Amino acid sequence: MNLRLPKLPDRTPVKLTITVSPELNQALLDYAEIYRRLYGGQKESVTDLIPYMLDAFIQNDRAFAKARRELDGPPAGASSGKRG
């Protein structure tokens, strides 16, 4: 039996701890403040915004997307069945 909705992927969050420069920290705080002003006053913490910021960055990085597709391709040195 197959349902229209496939099995959901793993959604277990992974906690990362990073260290940033004081300048980046201030920029992130400023971003959160600008975000709050732009979207009607609801304050979002930097730690809540960062995953979405990283996701947006990665989703819009075309060079990364291309390289990632190549990672999923055949292993280096594998024959593609074509002769050149």
The first five atom37 places (N, CA, C, CB, O) and aatype in JSON, in Angstrom:
{
  "aatype": [12, 2, 10, 1, 10, 14, 11, 10, 14, 3, 1, 16, 14, 19, 11, 10, 16, 9, 16, 19, 15, 14, 6, 10, 2, 5, 0, 10, 10, 3, 18, 0, 6, 9, 18, 1, 1, 10, 18, 7, 7, 5, 11, 6, 15, 19, 16, 3, 10, 9, 14, 18, 12, 10, 3, 0, 13, 9, 5, 2, 3, 1, 0, 13, 0, 11, 0, 1, 1, 6, 10, 3, 7, 14, 14, 0, 7, 0, 15, 15, 7, 11, 1, 7],
  "atom_mask": [
    [1, 1, 1, 1, 1],
    [1, 1, 1, 1, 1],
    [1, 1, 1, 1, 1],
    [1, 1, 1, 1, 1],
    [1, 1, 1, 1, 1],
    [1, 1, 1, 1, 1],
    [1, 1, 1, 1, 1],
    [1, 1, 1, 1, 1],
    [1, 1, 1, 1, 1],
    [1, 1, 1, 1, 1],
    [1, 1, 1, 1, 1],
    [1, 1, 1, 1, 1],
    [1, 1, 1, 1, 1],
    [1, 1, 1, 1, 1],
    [1, 1, 1, 1, 1],
    [1, 1, 1, 1, 1],
    [1, 1, 1, 1, 1],
    [1, 1, 1, 1, 1],
    [1, 1, 1, 1, 1],
    [1, 1, 1, 1, 1],
    [1, 1, 1, 1, 1],
    [1, 1, 1, 1, 1],
    [1, 1, 1, 1, 1],
    [1, 1, 1, 1, 1],
    [1, 1, 1, 1, 1],
    [1, 1, 1, 1, 1],
    [1, 1, 1, 1, 1],
    [1, 1, 1, 1, 1],
    [1, 1, 1, 1, 1],
    [1, 1, 1, 1, 1],
    [1, 1, 1, 1, 1],
    [1, 1, 1, 1, 1],
    [1, 1, 1, 1, 1],
    [1, 1, 1, 1, 1],
    [1, 1, 1, 1, 1],
    [1, 1, 1, 1, 1],
    [1, 1, 1, 1, 1],
    [1, 1, 1, 1, 1],
    [1, 1, 1, 1, 1],
    [1, 1, 1, 0, 1],
    [1, 1, 1, 0, 1],
    [1, 1, 1, 1, 1],
    [1, 1, 1, 1, 1],
    [1, 1, 1, 1, 1],
    [1, 1, 1, 1, 1],
    [1, 1, 1, 1, 1],
    [1, 1, 1, 1, 1],
    [1, 1, 1, 1, 1],
    [1, 1, 1, 1, 1],
    [1, 1, 1, 1, 1],
    [1, 1, 1, 1, 1],
    [1, 1, 1, 1, 1],
    [1, 1, 1, 1, 1],
    [1, 1, 1, 1, 1],
    [1, 1, 1, 1, 1],
    [1, 1, 1, 1, 1],
    [1, 1, 1, 1, 1],
    [1, 1, 1, 1, 1],
    [1, 1, 1, 1, 1],
    [1, 1, 1, 1, 1],
    [1, 1, 1, 1, 1],
    [1, 1, 1, 1, 1],
    [1, 1, 1, 1, 1],
    [1, 1, 1, 1, 1],
    [1, 1, 1, 1, 1],
    [1, 1, 1, 1, 1],
    [1, 1, 1, 1, 1],
    [1, 1, 1, 1, 1],
    [1, 1, 1, 1, 1],
    [1, 1, 1, 1, 1],
    [1, 1, 1, 1, 1],
    [1, 1, 1, 1, 1],
    [1, 1, 1, 0, 1],
    [1, 1, 1, 1, 1],
    [1, 1, 1, 1, 1],
    [1, 1, 1, 1, 1],
    [1, 1, 1, 0, 1],
    [1, 1, 1, 1, 1],
    [1, 1, 1, 1, 1],
    [1, 1, 1, 1, 1],
    [1, 1, 1, 0, 1],
    [1, 1, 1, 1, 1],
    [1, 1, 1, 1, 1],
    [1, 1, 1, 0, 1]
  ],
  "atom_positions": [
    [[0.85, -1.19, 0.0], [0.0, 0.0, 0.0], [0.88, 1.23, 0.0], [-0.96, 0.01, 1.22], [1.81, 1.33, 0.8]],
    [[0.61, 2.16, -0.88], [1.36, 3.4, -0.95], [0.44, 4.58, -0.71], [2.07, 3.54, -2.3], [-0.6, 4.72, -1.35]],
    [[0.83, 5.42, 0.22], [0.09, 6.66, 0.45], [0.68, 7.76, -0.42], [0.12, 7.06, 1.95], [1.83, 7.68, -0.82]],
    [[-0.1, 8.75, -0.69], [0.36, 9.89, -1.47], [1.5, 10.61, -0.79], [-0.79, 10.86, -1.73], [2.43, 11.08, -1.44]],
    [[1.44, 10.7, 0.52], [2.48, 11.37, 1.3], [3.54, 10.34, 1.68], [1.88, 12.05, 2.57], [3.23, 9.37, 2.37]],
    [[4.78, 10.55, 1.23], [5.83, 9.59, 1.61], [6.2, 9.75, 3.07], [7.06, 9.78, 0.72], [5.78, 10.69, 3.75]],
    [[7.0, 8.81, 3.54], [7.48, 8.88, 4.92], [8.23, 10.19, 5.12], [8.4, 7.67, 5.25], [9.06, 10.57, 4.3]],
    [[7.93, 10.87, 6.2], [8.55, 12.16, 6.48], [10.03, 11.97, 6.79], [7.84, 12.87, 7.65], [10.43, 10.96, 7.37]],
    [[10.86, 12.96, 6.4], [12.28, 12.86, 6.69], [12.55, 13.08, 8.18], [13.07, 13.88, 5.86], [11.68, 13.54, 8.92]],
    [[13.75, 12.76, 8.6], [14.16, 12.98, 9.99], [14.08, 14.47, 10.29], [15.61, 12.44, 10.24], [14.68, 15.29, 9.59]],
    [[13.35, 14.82, 11.31], [13.19, 16.22, 11.7], [13.78, 16.5, 13.07], [11.71, 16.61, 11.69], [13.44, 17.49, 13.72]],
    [[14.66, 15.62, 13.52], [15.29, 15.81, 14.82], [16.27, 16.97, 14.71], [16.02, 14.51, 15.29], [17.21, 16.91, 13.92]],
    [[16.08, 18.02, 15.49], [16.99, 19.16, 15.39], [18.39, 18.78, 15.86], [16.46, 20.34, 16.21], [18.57, 17.93, 16.73]],
    [[19.36, 19.44, 15.27], [20.76, 19.24, 15.63], [21.25, 20.56, 16.21], [21.64, 18.79, 14.4], [21.18, 21.61, 15.56]],
    [[21.75, 20.51, 17.42], [22.23, 21.72, 18.07], [23.7, 21.92, 17.73], [22.03, 21.64, 19.61], [24.52, 21.02, 17.89]],
    [[24.02, 23.12, 17.26], [25.39, 23.51, 16.96], [25.79, 24.65, 17.87], [25.55, 23.9, 15.48], [24.96, 25.5, 18.2]],
    [[27.02, 24.67, 18.26], [27.56, 25.78, 19.04], [28.66, 26.42, 18.23], [28.08, 25.32, 20.44], [29.58, 25.74, 17.79]],
    [[28.56, 27.74, 18.02], [29.58, 28.43, 17.24], [30.09, 29.64, 18.02], [29.02, 28.87, 15.88], [29.45, 30.12, 18.95]],
    [[31.25, 30.11, 17.61], [31.82, 31.33, 18.16], [31.93, 32.31, 17.01], [33.22, 31.07, 18.83], [32.45, 31.98, 15.95]],
    [[31.45, 33.53, 17.22], [31.52, 34.56, 16.18], [32.31, 35.75, 16.7], [30.1, 35.0, 15.74], [32.5, 35.93, 17.9]],
    [[32.77, 36.54, 15.77], [33.51, 37.75, 16.14], [32.56, 38.76, 16.76], [34.23, 38.36, 14.91], [31.35, 38.68, 16.55]],
    [[33.1, 39.71, 17.53], [32.23, 40.75, 18.09], [31.51, 41.55, 16.99], [33.05, 41.71, 18.96], [30.36, 41.95, 17.17]],
    [[32.18, 41.75, 15.86], [31.56, 42.5, 14.76], [30.37, 41.73, 14.17], [32.59, 42.78, 13.66], [29.32, 42.32, 13.89]],
    [[30.54, 40.41, 13.98], [29.44, 39.61, 13.46], [28.31, 39.54, 14.46], [29.92, 38.21, 13.1], [27.14, 39.59, 14.08]],
    [[28.63, 39.42, 15.73], [27.6, 39.4, 16.76], [26.76, 40.68, 16.7], [28.23, 39.23, 18.16], [25.54, 40.64, 16.78]],
    [[27.44, 41.81, 16.57], [26.71, 43.09, 16.51], [25.85, 43.15, 15.25], [27.68, 44.27, 16.54], [24.72, 43.63, 15.29]],
    [[26.39, 42.67, 14.14], [25.61, 42.66, 12.9], [24.37, 41.78, 13.04], [26.48, 42.16, 11.72], [23.3, 42.14, 12.54]],
    [[24.5, 40.65, 13.71], [23.36, 39.77, 13.92], [22.32, 40.42, 14.83], [23.81, 38.44, 14.52], [21.11, 40.32, 14.58]],
    [[22.77, 41.09, 15.86], [21.85, 41.82, 16.74], [21.14, 42.93, 15.98], [22.6, 42.41, 17.95], [19.94, 43.13, 16.15]],
    [[21.89, 43.65, 15.14], [21.28, 44.7, 14.32], [20.27, 44.11, 13.35], [22.36, 45.48, 13.54], [19.19, 44.68, 13.15]],
    [[20.6, 42.97, 12.76], [19.68, 42.31, 11.83], [18.37, 41.97, 12.55], [20.32, 41.04, 11.24], [17.28, 42.21, 12.03]],
    [[18.49, 41.41, 13.75], [17.3, 41.04, 14.52], [16.45, 42.27, 14.83], [17.7, 40.33, 15.83], [15.22, 42.2, 14.8]],
    [[17.1, 43.38, 15.13], [16.35, 44.62, 15.41], [15.66, 45.14, 14.16], [17.29, 45.7, 15.98], [14.5, 45.54, 14.22]],
    [[16.34, 45.13, 13.03], [15.73, 45.57, 11.78], [14.58, 44.64, 11.4], [16.79, 45.61, 10.64], [13.54, 45.1, 10.94]],
    [[14.77, 43.35, 11.6], [13.72, 42.36, 11.34], [12.48, 42.68, 12.19], [14.23, 40.93, 11.64], [11.36, 42.65, 11.7]],
    [[12.71, 42.97, 13.48], [11.6, 43.29, 14.38], [10.84, 44.51, 13.88], [12.12, 43.54, 15.8], [9.61, 44.5, 13.85]],
    [[11.57, 45.55, 13.49], [10.91, 46.78, 13.02], [10.16, 46.55, 11.72], [11.95, 47.9, 12.83], [9.06, 47.07, 11.53]],
    [[10.74, 45.77, 10.84], [10.14, 45.53, 9.53], [8.88, 44.69, 9.63], [11.13, 44.87, 8.62], [7.92, 44.9, 8.88]],
    [[8.87, 43.72, 10.53], [7.77, 42.78, 10.6], [6.86, 42.97, 11.8], [8.3, 41.39, 10.62], [6.34, 42.0, 12.36]],
    [[6.65, 44.21, 12.21], [5.59, 44.53, 13.14], [5.87, 44.39, 14.61], [0.0, 0.0, 0.0], [4.94, 44.23, 15.4]],
    [[7.12, 44.43, 14.99], [7.41, 44.51, 16.4], [7.61, 43.21, 17.15], [0.0, 0.0, 0.0], [8.01, 43.23, 18.31]],
    [[7.35, 42.07, 16.51], [7.59, 40.8, 17.22], [9.09, 40.55, 17.26], [6.84, 39.62, 16.52], [9.74, 40.44, 16.22]],
    [[9.61, 40.46, 18.47], [11.05, 40.26, 18.63], [11.4, 38.8, 18.42], [11.51, 40.74, 20.01], [10.82, 37.91, 19.05]],
    [[12.38, 38.56, 17.54], [12.91, 37.22, 17.32], [14.36, 37.24, 17.76], [12.77, 36.79, 15.82], [15.09, 38.18, 17.47]],
    [[14.77, 36.21, 18.46], [16.15, 36.16, 18.92], [17.08, 35.83, 17.74], [16.32, 35.12, 20.06], [16.66, 35.24, 16.75]],
    [[18.33, 36.22, 17.89], [19.33, 35.9, 16.88], [19.4, 34.39, 16.69], [20.72, 36.47, 17.28], [19.49, 33.91, 15.56]],
    [[19.35, 33.64, 17.77], [19.44, 32.18, 17.66], [18.24, 31.59, 16.92], [19.56, 31.55, 19.04], [18.35, 30.52, 16.31]],
    [[17.09, 32.26, 16.97], [15.94, 31.79, 16.2], [16.05, 32.17, 14.72], [14.65, 32.37, 16.8], [15.56, 31.44, 13.86]],
    [[16.7, 33.3, 14.44], [16.83, 33.76, 13.06], [17.93, 33.04, 12.29], [17.09, 35.24, 13.04], [17.78, 32.79, 11.09]],
    [[19.02, 32.69, 12.96], [20.19, 32.14, 12.27], [19.88, 30.92, 11.41], [21.24, 31.78, 13.28], [20.34, 30.87, 10.27]],
    [[19.12, 29.92, 11.87], [18.85, 28.78, 10.99], [18.17, 29.18, 9.68], [17.99, 27.76, 11.72], [18.46, 28.61, 8.63]],
    [[17.26, 30.14, 9.74], [16.57, 30.6, 8.54], [17.5, 31.41, 7.65], [15.33, 31.44, 8.92], [17.41, 31.34, 6.42]],
    [[18.39, 32.18, 8.26], [19.37, 32.94, 7.49], [20.31, 31.99, 6.75], [20.18, 33.88, 8.42], [20.59, 32.19, 5.57]],
    [[20.78, 30.97, 7.44], [21.68, 30.0, 6.81], [20.96, 29.24, 5.7], [22.22, 29.02, 7.85], [21.53, 29.01, 4.64]],
    [[19.72, 28.85, 5.95], [18.96, 28.14, 4.94], [18.77, 29.0, 3.69], [17.61, 27.71, 5.5], [18.95, 28.51, 2.57]],
    [[18.41, 30.27, 3.87], [18.23, 31.18, 2.74], [19.53, 31.35, 1.98], [17.72, 32.56, 3.22], [19.54, 31.36, 0.74]],
    [[20.64, 31.47, 2.7], [21.94, 31.62, 2.06], [22.26, 30.39, 1.21], [23.03, 31.85, 3.12], [22.64, 30.52, 0.05]],
    [[22.11, 29.22, 1.79], [22.44, 27.99, 1.08], [21.51, 27.76, -0.1], [22.39, 26.8, 2.02], [21.96, 27.35, -1.17]],
    [[20.22, 28.02, 0.07], [19.25, 27.81, -1.01], [19.51, 28.72, -2.21], [17.84, 28.04, -0.5], [19.16, 28.38, -3.34]],
    [[20.14, 29.87, -1.98], [20.38, 30.83, -3.05], [21.81, 30.83, -3.57], [20.04, 32.2, -2.58], [22.17, 31.68, -4.39]],
    [[22.63, 29.89, -3.13], [24.02, 29.79, -3.58], [24.07, 28.8, -4.74], [24.96, 29.35, -2.41], [24.12, 27.59, -4.53]],
    [[24.08, 29.33, -5.96], [24.02, 28.47, -7.14], [25.27, 27.6, -7.29], [23.84, 29.31, -8.39], [25.19, 26.45, -7.71]],
    [[26.43, 28.16, -6.96], [27.66, 27.38, -7.06], [27.61, 26.19, -6.1], [28.9, 28.27, -6.76], [28.05, 25.09, -6.44]],
    [[27.09, 26.42, -4.91], [26.95, 25.32, -3.95], [25.98, 24.27, -4.48], [26.46, 25.86, -2.59], [26.26, 23.07, -4.39]],
    [[24.84, 24.7, -5.02], [23.85, 23.76, -5.54], [24.46, 22.9, -6.65], [22.6, 24.52, -6.07], [24.23, 21.69, -6.69]],
    [[25.23, 23.51, -7.54], [25.87, 22.76, -8.62], [26.88, 21.76, -8.05], [26.57, 23.73, -9.6], [26.88, 20.59, -8.43]],
    [[27.72, 22.22, -7.15], [28.72, 21.33, -6.56], [28.06, 20.2, -5.78], [29.66, 22.13, -5.63], [28.55, 19.08, -5.77]],
    [[26.95, 20.5, -5.13], [26.25, 19.46, -4.35], [25.66, 18.4, -5.27], [25.15, 20.1, -3.49], [25.68, 17.21, -4.95]],
    [[25.12, 18.83, -6.42], [24.6, 17.87, -7.39], [25.73, 16.96, -7.87], [23.94, 18.59, -8.59], [25.53, 15.76, -8.06]],
    [[26.91, 17.54, -8.07], [28.06, 16.75, -8.52], [28.48, 15.75, -7.44], [29.24, 17.67, -8.88], [28.96, 14.66, -7.76]],
    [[28.3, 16.11, -6.17], [28.58, 15.16, -5.09], [27.68, 13.94, -5.18], [28.41, 15.84, -3.73], [28.1, 12.83, -4.87]],
    [[26.44, 14.16, -5.61], [25.47, 13.07, -5.7], [25.63, 12.25, -6.97], [24.07, 13.63, -5.64], [24.99, 11.21, -7.14]],
    [[26.51, 12.71, -7.87], [26.73, 12.01, -9.13], [27.57, 10.76, -8.93], [0.0, 0.0, 0.0], [27.84, 10.35, -7.8]],
    [[28.0, 10.17, -10.04], [28.82, 8.95, -9.94], [30.16, 9.26, -9.28], [29.05, 8.33, -11.33], [30.67, 10.38, -9.41]],
    [[30.74, 8.3, -8.58], [32.03, 8.52, -7.94], [33.1, 8.87, -8.98], [32.45, 7.28, -7.15], [33.03, 8.45, -10.13]],
    [[34.09, 9.64, -8.56], [35.18, 10.02, -9.45], [35.82, 8.78, -10.03], [36.22, 10.89, -8.71], [36.11, 7.82, -9.32]],
    [[36.06, 8.81, -11.32], [36.7, 7.69, -11.97], [35.74, 6.6, -12.41], [0.0, 0.0, 0.0], [36.14, 5.65, -13.07]],
    [[34.47, 6.72, -12.05], [33.48, 5.71, -12.46], [33.15, 5.9, -13.93], [32.19, 5.81, -11.59], [33.08, 7.03, -14.42]],
    [[32.96, 4.82, -14.6], [32.64, 4.87, -16.03], [31.18, 5.28, -16.18], [32.9, 3.5, -16.72], [30.3, 4.76, -15.49]],
    [[30.93, 6.23, -17.1], [29.56, 6.66, -17.34], [28.92, 5.87, -18.47], [29.53, 8.14, -17.68], [27.74, 6.06, -18.79]],
    [[29.72, 4.96, -19.06], [29.17, 4.18, -20.16], [29.33, 4.87, -21.5], [0.0, 0.0, 0.0], [29.0, 4.3, -22.54]],
    [[29.86, 6.11, -21.48], [30.08, 6.86, -22.71], [31.55, 6.76, -23.1], [29.65, 8.35, -22.53], [32.43, 6.65, -22.25]],
    [[31.78, 6.79, -24.35], [33.15, 6.8, -24.84], [33.38, 8.12, -25.56], [33.44, 5.58, -25.79], [32.53, 8.56, -26.34]],
    [[34.5, 8.75, -25.29], [34.73, 10.07, -25.85], [35.79, 10.05, -26.8], [0.0, 0.0, 0.0], [36.12, 11.08, -27.38]]
  ]
}
